[in-house]
Amino acid sequence: MTGEPPRTVPDRASGLRAVVHGHVQGVGFRWATRQRLGALGLDGAATNLPDGTVEVVAAGPPTALEELVGWLRDGPTPGRVTGVDVSRS
């Protein structure tokens, strides 16, 4: 014992890809998602896909990614999101 505080293991960076289904295409949803990414300290982007979904890619600490997924499922405007498919890396 050296009297030093115990070291914590920081969250290791990881990534995810989420495809958001519902009435989500448009500037407002993408803008709100980018704002949320920044607020959570994540790197990422939101892009409209041709099939009417929005792809969200993000990288950062796993705890922040989990918070993002919960936020995407609830949506910035409740009722517009009908589903979120998530794959992690």
Biopython code that builds the backbone (N, CA, C, O; Angstrom):
import numpy as np
from Bio.PDB.StructureBuilder import StructureBuilder

atoms = [
    (1, "MET", "N", (0.848, -1.181, 0.000)),
    (1, "MET", "CA", (0.000, 0.000, 0.000)),
    (1, "MET", "C", (0.885, 1.234, 0.000)),
    (1, "MET", "O", (1.735, 1.405, 0.875)),
    (2, "THR", "N", (0.684, 2.066, -0.962)),
    (2, "THR", "CA", (1.487, 3.280, -1.073)),
    (2, "THR", "C", (0.717, 4.513, -0.653)),
    (2, "THR", "O", (1.272, 5.612, -0.640)),
    (3, "GLY", "N", (-0.540, 4.355, -0.311)),
    (3, "GLY", "CA", (-1.357, 5.509, 0.033)),
    (3, "GLY", "C", (-1.956, 6.199, -1.175)),
    (3, "GLY", "O", (-2.679, 7.187, -1.040)),
    (4, "GLU", "N", (-1.654, 5.675, -2.369)),
    (4, "GLU", "CA", (-2.223, 6.253, -3.587)),
    (4, "GLU", "C", (-3.641, 5.745, -3.773)),
    (4, "GLU", "O", (-3.950, 4.615, -3.394)),
    (5, "PRO", "N", (-4.516, 6.575, -4.356)),
    (5, "PRO", "CA", (-5.881, 6.090, -4.620)),
    (5, "PRO", "C", (-5.840, 4.968, -5.635)),
    (5, "PRO", "O", (-4.968, 4.953, -6.504)),
    (6, "PRO", "N", (-6.772, 4.024, -5.543)),
    (6, "PRO", "CA", (-6.782, 2.931, -6.522)),
    (6, "PRO", "C", (-7.042, 3.460, -7.918)),
    (6, "PRO", "O", (-7.800, 4.410, -8.112)),
    (7, "ARG", "N", (-6.407, 2.835, -8.870)),
    (7, "ARG", "CA", (-6.603, 3.229, -10.266)),
    (7, "ARG", "C", (-7.866, 2.573, -10.793)),
    (7, "ARG", "O", (-8.157, 1.416, -10.491)),
    (8, "THR", "N", (-8.601, 3.320, -11.573)),
    (8, "THR", "CA", (-9.783, 2.757, -12.213)),
    (8, "THR", "C", (-9.442, 2.461, -13.663)),
    (8, "THR", "O", (-8.616, 3.143, -14.271)),
    (9, "VAL", "N", (-10.067, 1.468, -14.194)),
    (9, "VAL", "CA", (-9.872, 1.133, -15.598)),
    (9, "VAL", "C", (-10.857, 1.972, -16.401)),
    (9, "VAL", "O", (-12.067, 1.834, -16.224)),
    (10, "PRO", "N", (-10.362, 2.840, -17.281)),
    (10, "PRO", "CA", (-11.285, 3.674, -18.064)),
    (10, "PRO", "C", (-12.081, 2.839, -19.045)),
    (10, "PRO", "O", (-11.650, 1.767, -19.469)),
    (11, "ASP", "N", (-13.249, 3.348, -19.396)),
    (11, "ASP", "CA", (-14.030, 2.700, -20.442)),
    (11, "ASP", "C", (-13.196, 2.651, -21.717)),
    (11, "ASP", "O", (-12.647, 3.664, -22.149)),
    (12, "ARG", "N", (-13.109, 1.503, -22.293)),
    (12, "ARG", "CA", (-12.390, 1.385, -23.563)),
    (12, "ARG", "C", (-13.317, 1.824, -24.693)),
    (12, "ARG", "O", (-14.521, 1.565, -24.674)),
    (13, "ALA", "N", (-12.727, 2.486, -25.663)),
    (13, "ALA", "CA", (-13.530, 2.949, -26.793)),
    (13, "ALA", "C", (-14.018, 1.758, -27.604)),
    (13, "ALA", "O", (-13.291, 0.787, -27.815)),
    (14, "SER", "N", (-15.238, 1.850, -28.044)),
    (14, "SER", "CA", (-15.799, 0.856, -28.943)),
    (14, "SER", "C", (-16.750, 1.585, -29.879)),
    (14, "SER", "O", (-16.886, 2.806, -29.804)),
    (15, "GLY", "N", (-17.402, 0.849, -30.752)),
    (15, "GLY", "CA", (-18.259, 1.504, -31.719)),
    (15, "GLY", "C", (-19.570, 0.776, -31.901)),
    (15, "GLY", "O", (-19.752, -0.357, -31.454)),
    (16, "LEU", "N", (-20.472, 1.460, -32.570)),
    (16, "LEU", "CA", (-21.746, 0.840, -32.904)),
    (16, "LEU", "C", (-22.291, 1.441, -34.177)),
    (16, "LEU", "O", (-21.926, 2.540, -34.594)),
    (17, "ARG", "N", (-23.181, 0.671, -34.775)),
    (17, "ARG", "CA", (-23.959, 1.125, -35.931)),
    (17, "ARG", "C", (-25.408, 0.849, -35.585)),
    (17, "ARG", "O", (-25.770, -0.280, -35.254)),
    (18, "ALA", "N", (-26.229, 1.866, -35.661)),
    (18, "ALA", "CA", (-27.655, 1.719, -35.381)),
    (18, "ALA", "C", (-28.436, 2.169, -36.603)),
    (18, "ALA", "O", (-28.138, 3.203, -37.200)),
    (19, "VAL", "N", (-29.439, 1.379, -36.968)),
    (19, "VAL", "CA", (-30.348, 1.757, -38.043)),
    (19, "VAL", "C", (-31.688, 2.048, -37.378)),
    (19, "VAL", "O", (-32.299, 1.174, -36.763)),
    (20, "VAL", "N", (-32.126, 3.292, -37.515)),
    (20, "VAL", "CA", (-33.343, 3.758, -36.857)),
    (20, "VAL", "C", (-34.489, 3.728, -37.863)),
    (20, "VAL", "O", (-34.396, 4.311, -38.943)),
    (21, "HIS", "N", (-35.573, 3.041, -37.495)),
    (21, "HIS", "CA", (-36.751, 2.892, -38.354)),
    (21, "HIS", "C", (-37.865, 3.819, -37.856)),
    (21, "HIS", "O", (-37.937, 4.137, -36.669)),
    (22, "GLY", "N", (-38.712, 4.236, -38.763)),
    (22, "GLY", "CA", (-39.855, 5.065, -38.411)),
    (22, "GLY", "C", (-39.871, 6.329, -39.248)),
    (22, "GLY", "O", (-39.265, 6.386, -40.318)),
    (23, "HIS", "N", (-40.560, 7.333, -38.758)),
    (23, "HIS", "CA", (-40.641, 8.626, -39.448)),
    (23, "HIS", "C", (-39.517, 9.506, -38.922)),
    (23, "HIS", "O", (-39.750, 10.457, -38.176)),
    (24, "VAL", "N", (-38.278, 9.171, -39.327)),
    (24, "VAL", "CA", (-37.110, 9.830, -38.748)),
    (24, "VAL", "C", (-36.246, 10.561, -39.761)),
    (24, "VAL", "O", (-35.350, 11.312, -39.378)),
    (25, "GLN", "N", (-36.500, 10.354, -41.050)),
    (25, "GLN", "CA", (-35.654, 11.046, -42.017)),
    (25, "GLN", "C", (-35.968, 12.533, -42.010)),
    (25, "GLN", "O", (-37.127, 12.945, -41.981)),
    (26, "GLY", "N", (-34.935, 13.302, -42.037)),
    (26, "GLY", "CA", (-35.083, 14.747, -42.075)),
    (26, "GLY", "C", (-33.990, 15.425, -41.281)),
    (26, "GLY", "O", (-33.281, 14.798, -40.494)),
    (27, "VAL", "N", (-33.872, 16.702, -41.505)),
    (27, "VAL", "CA", (-32.815, 17.478, -40.871)),
    (27, "VAL", "C", (-32.961, 17.485, -39.349)),
    (27, "VAL", "O", (-31.962, 17.394, -38.637)),
    (28, "GLY", "N", (-34.179, 17.590, -38.847)),
    (28, "GLY", "CA", (-34.384, 17.700, -37.402)),
    (28, "GLY", "C", (-33.874, 16.500, -36.632)),
    (28, "GLY", "O", (-33.203, 16.669, -35.613)),
    (29, "PHE", "N", (-34.170, 15.298, -37.086)),
    (29, "PHE", "CA", (-33.724, 14.093, -36.386)),
    (29, "PHE", "C", (-32.214, 13.956, -36.458)),
    (29, "PHE", "O", (-31.565, 13.652, -35.457)),
    (30, "ARG", "N", (-31.653, 14.182, -37.643)),
    (30, "ARG", "CA", (-30.192, 14.084, -37.783)),
    (30, "ARG", "C", (-29.491, 15.133, -36.933)),
    (30, "ARG", "O", (-28.477, 14.836, -36.302)),
    (31, "TRP", "N", (-30.011, 16.348, -36.906)),
    (31, "TRP", "CA", (-29.415, 17.412, -36.102)),
    (31, "TRP", "C", (-29.474, 17.052, -34.612)),
    (31, "TRP", "O", (-28.480, 17.188, -33.899)),
    (32, "ALA", "N", (-30.640, 16.594, -34.148)),
    (32, "ALA", "CA", (-30.793, 16.228, -32.739)),
    (32, "ALA", "C", (-29.846, 15.081, -32.379)),
    (32, "ALA", "O", (-29.284, 15.060, -31.284)),
    (33, "THR", "N", (-29.672, 14.138, -33.293)),
    (33, "THR", "CA", (-28.768, 13.017, -33.042)),
    (33, "THR", "C", (-27.332, 13.492, -32.946)),
    (33, "THR", "O", (-26.595, 13.055, -32.062)),
    (34, "ARG", "N", (-26.923, 14.376, -33.836)),
    (34, "ARG", "CA", (-25.551, 14.903, -33.771)),
    (34, "ARG", "C", (-25.330, 15.692, -32.482)),
    (34, "ARG", "O", (-24.256, 15.619, -31.885)),
    (35, "GLN", "N", (-26.333, 16.438, -32.057)),
    (35, "GLN", "CA", (-26.232, 17.167, -30.783)),
    (35, "GLN", "C", (-26.063, 16.188, -29.623)),
    (35, "GLN", "O", (-25.259, 16.422, -28.721)),
    (36, "ARG", "N", (-26.819, 15.095, -29.648)),
    (36, "ARG", "CA", (-26.742, 14.090, -28.577)),
    (36, "ARG", "C", (-25.387, 13.403, -28.581)),
    (36, "ARG", "O", (-24.814, 13.156, -27.520)),
    (37, "LEU", "N", (-24.866, 13.092, -29.768)),
    (37, "LEU", "CA", (-23.526, 12.509, -29.858)),
    (37, "LEU", "C", (-22.507, 13.407, -29.163)),
    (37, "LEU", "O", (-21.696, 12.937, -28.365)),
    (38, "GLY", "N", (-22.554, 14.692, -29.470)),
    (38, "GLY", "CA", (-21.624, 15.636, -28.860)),
    (38, "GLY", "C", (-21.797, 15.736, -27.357)),
    (38, "GLY", "O", (-20.812, 15.782, -26.620)),
    (39, "ALA", "N", (-23.041, 15.771, -26.894)),
    (39, "ALA", "CA", (-23.311, 15.873, -25.459)),
    (39, "ALA", "C", (-22.791, 14.659, -24.702)),
    (39, "ALA", "O", (-22.406, 14.767, -23.538)),
    (40, "LEU", "N", (-22.780, 13.499, -25.363)),
    (40, "LEU", "CA", (-22.286, 12.277, -24.736)),
    (40, "LEU", "C", (-20.785, 12.085, -24.927)),
    (40, "LEU", "O", (-20.214, 11.123, -24.413)),
    (41, "GLY", "N", (-20.143, 12.991, -25.661)),
    (41, "GLY", "CA", (-18.712, 12.876, -25.907)),
    (41, "GLY", "C", (-18.354, 11.789, -26.906)),
    (41, "GLY", "O", (-17.260, 11.227, -26.855)),
    (42, "LEU", "N", (-19.275, 11.493, -27.813)),
    (42, "LEU", "CA", (-19.055, 10.459, -28.815)),
    (42, "LEU", "C", (-18.691, 11.069, -30.160)),
    (42, "LEU", "O", (-19.124, 12.174, -30.487)),
    (43, "ASP", "N", (-17.905, 10.356, -30.927)),
    (43, "ASP", "CA", (-17.658, 10.702, -32.323)),
    (43, "ASP", "C", (-18.686, 9.959, -33.148)),
    (43, "ASP", "O", (-18.991, 8.803, -32.854)),
    (44, "GLY", "N", (-19.226, 10.594, -34.173)),
    (44, "GLY", "CA", (-20.183, 9.873, -34.990)),
    (44, "GLY", "C", (-20.933, 10.759, -35.951)),
    (44, "GLY", "O", (-20.645, 11.946, -36.102)),
    (45, "ALA", "N", (-21.916, 10.138, -36.604)),
    (45, "ALA", "CA", (-22.710, 10.836, -37.613)),
    (45, "ALA", "C", (-24.054, 10.142, -37.777)),
    (45, "ALA", "O", (-24.228, 8.986, -37.390)),
    (46, "ALA", "N", (-24.995, 10.867, -38.357)),
    (46, "ALA", "CA", (-26.318, 10.329, -38.690)),
    (46, "ALA", "C", (-26.575, 10.634, -40.160)),
    (46, "ALA", "O", (-26.385, 11.764, -40.611)),
    (47, "THR", "N", (-27.011, 9.617, -40.903)),
    (47, "THR", "CA", (-27.185, 9.742, -42.347)),
    (47, "THR", "C", (-28.492, 9.096, -42.786)),
    (47, "THR", "O", (-28.823, 8.000, -42.334)),
    (48, "ASN", "N", (-29.236, 9.763, -43.663)),
    (48, "ASN", "CA", (-30.429, 9.156, -44.264)),
    (48, "ASN", "C", (-30.002, 8.039, -45.202)),
    (48, "ASN", "O", (-29.033, 8.183, -45.947)),
    (49, "LEU", "N", (-30.721, 6.933, -45.164)),
    (49, "LEU", "CA", (-30.489, 5.832, -46.094)),
    (49, "LEU", "C", (-31.635, 5.787, -47.111)),
    (49, "LEU", "O", (-32.731, 6.259, -46.810)),
    (50, "PRO", "N", (-31.408, 5.235, -48.299)),
    (50, "PRO", "CA", (-32.423, 5.224, -49.347)),
    (50, "PRO", "C", (-33.727, 4.522, -48.965)),
    (50, "PRO", "O", (-34.775, 4.827, -49.534)),
    (51, "ASP", "N", (-33.680, 3.590, -48.011)),
    (51, "ASP", "CA", (-34.894, 2.848, -47.648)),
    (51, "ASP", "C", (-35.771, 3.572, -46.628)),
    (51, "ASP", "O", (-36.758, 3.007, -46.155)),
    (52, "GLY", "N", (-35.426, 4.807, -46.284)),
    (52, "GLY", "CA", (-36.234, 5.584, -45.351)),
    (52, "GLY", "C", (-35.789, 5.512, -43.912)),
    (52, "GLY", "O", (-36.402, 6.132, -43.044)),
    (53, "THR", "N", (-34.726, 4.764, -43.640)),
    (53, "THR", "CA", (-34.185, 4.690, -42.291)),
    (53, "THR", "C", (-33.056, 5.709, -42.131)),
    (53, "THR", "O", (-32.637, 6.350, -43.095)),
    (54, "VAL", "N", (-32.579, 5.845, -40.906)),
    (54, "VAL", "CA", (-31.422, 6.688, -40.621)),
    (54, "VAL", "C", (-30.347, 5.816, -39.994)),
    (54, "VAL", "O", (-30.604, 5.091, -39.033)),
    (55, "GLU", "N", (-29.142, 5.892, -40.545)),
    (55, "GLU", "CA", (-28.005, 5.166, -39.993)),
    (55, "GLU", "C", (-27.251, 6.092, -39.049)),
    (55, "GLU", "O", (-26.925, 7.225, -39.403)),
    (56, "VAL", "N", (-26.977, 5.599, -37.843)),
    (56, "VAL", "CA", (-26.185, 6.335, -36.868)),
    (56, "VAL", "C", (-24.953, 5.491, -36.566)),
    (56, "VAL", "O", (-25.069, 4.342, -36.140)),
    (57, "VAL", "N", (-23.785, 6.058, -36.784)),
    (57, "VAL", "CA", (-22.544, 5.394, -36.401)),
    (57, "VAL", "C", (-21.911, 6.230, -35.306)),
    (57, "VAL", "O", (-21.935, 7.460, -35.355)),
    (58, "ALA", "N", (-21.339, 5.546, -34.309)),
    (58, "ALA", "CA", (-20.758, 6.263, -33.175)),
    (58, "ALA", "C", (-19.612, 5.460, -32.594)),
    (58, "ALA", "O", (-19.584, 4.233, -32.690)),
    (59, "ALA", "N", (-18.663, 6.168, -31.990)),
    (59, "ALA", "CA", (-17.531, 5.536, -31.314)),
    (59, "ALA", "C", (-17.256, 6.293, -30.026)),
    (59, "ALA", "O", (-17.350, 7.519, -29.966)),
    (60, "GLY", "N", (-16.913, 5.524, -28.995)),
    (60, "GLY", "CA", (-16.593, 6.125, -27.712)),
    (60, "GLY", "C", (-16.762, 5.113, -26.597)),
    (60, "GLY", "O", (-16.829, 3.911, -26.853)),
    (61, "PRO", "N", (-16.832, 5.588, -25.362)),
    (61, "PRO", "CA", (-16.966, 4.693, -24.225)),
    (61, "PRO", "C", (-18.270, 3.899, -24.269)),
    (61, "PRO", "O", (-19.312, 4.450, -24.626)),
    (62, "PRO", "N", (-18.228, 2.618, -23.913)),
    (62, "PRO", "CA", (-19.432, 1.776, -23.958)),
    (62, "PRO", "C", (-20.608, 2.338, -23.162)),
    (62, "PRO", "O", (-21.753, 2.206, -23.594)),
    (63, "THR", "N", (-20.357, 2.951, -22.030)),
    (63, "THR", "CA", (-21.477, 3.482, -21.241)),
    (63, "THR", "C", (-22.193, 4.597, -21.993)),
    (63, "THR", "O", (-23.420, 4.688, -21.950)),
    (64, "ALA", "N", (-21.437, 5.439, -22.677)),
    (64, "ALA", "CA", (-22.047, 6.518, -23.463)),
    (64, "ALA", "C", (-22.788, 5.945, -24.671)),
    (64, "ALA", "O", (-23.840, 6.458, -25.053)),
    (65, "LEU", "N", (-22.247, 4.890, -25.270)),
    (65, "LEU", "CA", (-22.927, 4.259, -26.400)),
    (65, "LEU", "C", (-24.260, 3.665, -25.964)),
    (65, "LEU", "O", (-25.251, 3.768, -26.688)),
    (66, "GLU", "N", (-24.292, 3.048, -24.792)),
    (66, "GLU", "CA", (-25.553, 2.492, -24.278)),
    (66, "GLU", "C", (-26.581, 3.595, -24.039)),
    (66, "GLU", "O", (-27.770, 3.421, -24.309)),
    (67, "GLU", "N", (-26.110, 4.726, -23.532)),
    (67, "GLU", "CA", (-27.018, 5.855, -23.319)),
    (67, "GLU", "C", (-27.562, 6.359, -24.652)),
    (67, "GLU", "O", (-28.737, 6.711, -24.754)),
    (68, "LEU", "N", (-26.710, 6.393, -25.671)),
    (68, "LEU", "CA", (-27.149, 6.809, -27.003)),
    (68, "LEU", "C", (-28.225, 5.874, -27.534)),
    (68, "LEU", "O", (-29.233, 6.334, -28.070)),
    (69, "VAL", "N", (-28.023, 4.562, -27.391)),
    (69, "VAL", "CA", (-29.007, 3.594, -27.888)),
    (69, "VAL", "C", (-30.356, 3.803, -27.202)),
    (69, "VAL", "O", (-31.399, 3.773, -27.856)),
    (70, "GLY", "N", (-30.338, 4.015, -25.893)),
    (70, "GLY", "CA", (-31.588, 4.280, -25.180)),
    (70, "GLY", "C", (-32.265, 5.534, -25.691)),
    (70, "GLY", "O", (-33.484, 5.566, -25.861)),
    (71, "TRP", "N", (-31.475, 6.566, -25.934)),
    (71, "TRP", "CA", (-32.010, 7.828, -26.449)),
    (71, "TRP", "C", (-32.587, 7.633, -27.845)),
    (71, "TRP", "O", (-33.646, 8.177, -28.160)),
    (72, "LEU", "N", (-31.894, 6.856, -28.691)),
    (72, "LEU", "CA", (-32.413, 6.598, -30.037)),
    (72, "LEU", "C", (-33.733, 5.843, -29.978)),
    (72, "LEU", "O", (-34.647, 6.134, -30.749)),
    (73, "ARG", "N", (-33.841, 4.883, -29.075)),
    (73, "ARG", "CA", (-35.085, 4.106, -28.964)),
    (73, "ARG", "C", (-36.249, 4.981, -28.511)),
    (73, "ARG", "O", (-37.372, 4.834, -28.994)),
    (74, "ASP", "N", (-35.974, 5.891, -27.580)),
    (74, "ASP", "CA", (-37.017, 6.808, -27.110)),
    (74, "ASP", "C", (-37.266, 7.899, -28.136)),
    (74, "ASP", "O", (-38.383, 8.398, -28.271)),
    (75, "GLY", "N", (-36.207, 8.266, -28.863)),
    (75, "GLY", "CA", (-36.298, 9.280, -29.902)),
    (75, "GLY", "C", (-36.412, 10.685, -29.357)),
    (75, "GLY", "O", (-36.963, 10.907, -28.278)),
    (76, "PRO", "N", (-35.890, 11.627, -30.110)),
    (76, "PRO", "CA", (-36.007, 13.026, -29.697)),
    (76, "PRO", "C", (-37.453, 13.512, -29.789)),
    (76, "PRO", "O", (-37.838, 14.487, -29.144)),
    (77, "THR", "N", (-38.243, 12.813, -30.601)),
    (77, "THR", "CA", (-39.677, 13.107, -30.695)),
    (77, "THR", "C", (-40.411, 11.787, -30.541)),
    (77, "THR", "O", (-40.543, 11.042, -31.512)),
    (78, "PRO", "N", (-40.891, 11.480, -29.341)),
    (78, "PRO", "CA", (-41.525, 10.173, -29.084)),
    (78, "PRO", "C", (-42.618, 9.848, -30.101)),
    (78, "PRO", "O", (-43.380, 10.716, -30.528)),
    (79, "GLY", "N", (-42.668, 8.575, -30.471)),
    (79, "GLY", "CA", (-43.669, 8.107, -31.423)),
    (79, "GLY", "C", (-43.169, 8.036, -32.849)),
    (79, "GLY", "O", (-43.781, 7.368, -33.682)),
    (80, "ARG", "N", (-42.060, 8.715, -33.151)),
    (80, "ARG", "CA", (-41.543, 8.683, -34.520)),
    (80, "ARG", "C", (-40.674, 7.460, -34.777)),
    (80, "ARG", "O", (-40.621, 6.965, -35.903)),
    (81, "VAL", "N", (-39.993, 6.968, -33.745)),
    (81, "VAL", "CA", (-39.108, 5.813, -33.893)),
    (81, "VAL", "C", (-39.918, 4.546, -33.663)),
    (81, "VAL", "O", (-40.582, 4.393, -32.638)),
    (82, "THR", "N", (-39.853, 3.634, -34.642)),
    (82, "THR", "CA", (-40.584, 2.376, -34.503)),
    (82, "THR", "C", (-39.657, 1.202, -34.188)),
    (82, "THR", "O", (-40.124, 0.133, -33.796)),
    (83, "GLY", "N", (-38.352, 1.392, -34.355)),
    (83, "GLY", "CA", (-37.392, 0.341, -34.049)),
    (83, "GLY", "C", (-35.979, 0.812, -34.270)),
    (83, "GLY", "O", (-35.724, 1.733, -35.045)),
    (84, "VAL", "N", (-35.050, 0.156, -33.567)),
    (84, "VAL", "CA", (-33.629, 0.462, -33.715)),
    (84, "VAL", "C", (-32.875, -0.861, -33.769)),
    (84, "VAL", "O", (-32.933, -1.649, -32.825)),
    (85, "ASP", "N", (-32.170, -1.108, -34.867)),
    (85, "ASP", "CA", (-31.317, -2.285, -35.012)),
    (85, "ASP", "C", (-29.881, -1.852, -34.703)),
    (85, "ASP", "O", (-29.362, -0.919, -35.316)),
    (86, "VAL", "N", (-29.249, -2.536, -33.751)),
    (86, "VAL", "CA", (-27.912, -2.130, -33.312)),
    (86, "VAL", "C", (-26.922, -3.255, -33.531)),
    (86, "VAL", "O", (-27.193, -4.410, -33.202)),
    (87, "SER", "N", (-25.760, -2.906, -34.096)),
    (87, "SER", "CA", (-24.631, -3.829, -34.161)),
    (87, "SER", "C", (-23.430, -3.111, -33.552)),
    (87, "SER", "O", (-23.219, -1.918, -33.769)),
    (88, "ARG", "N", (-22.657, -3.865, -32.791)),
    (88, "ARG", "CA", (-21.509, -3.274, -32.074)),
    (88, "ARG", "C", (-20.208, -3.810, -32.619)),
    (88, "ARG", "O", (-20.139, -4.922, -33.143)),
    (89, "SER", "N", (-19.172, -2.990, -32.483)),
    (89, "SER", "CA", (-17.840, -3.428, -32.903)),
    (89, "SER", "C", (-16.856, -3.205, -31.796)),
    (89, "SER", "O", (-15.674, -3.510, -31.950)),
]
sb = StructureBuilder()
sb.init_structure("model")
sb.init_model(0)
sb.init_chain("A")
sb.init_seg("    ")
for serial, (resi, resn, name, xyz) in enumerate(atoms, 1):
    if name == "N":
        sb.init_residue(resn, " ", resi, " ")
    sb.init_atom(name, np.array(xyz, "f"), 0.0, 1.0, " ", f" {name:<3s}", serial, name[0])
structure = sb.get_structure()
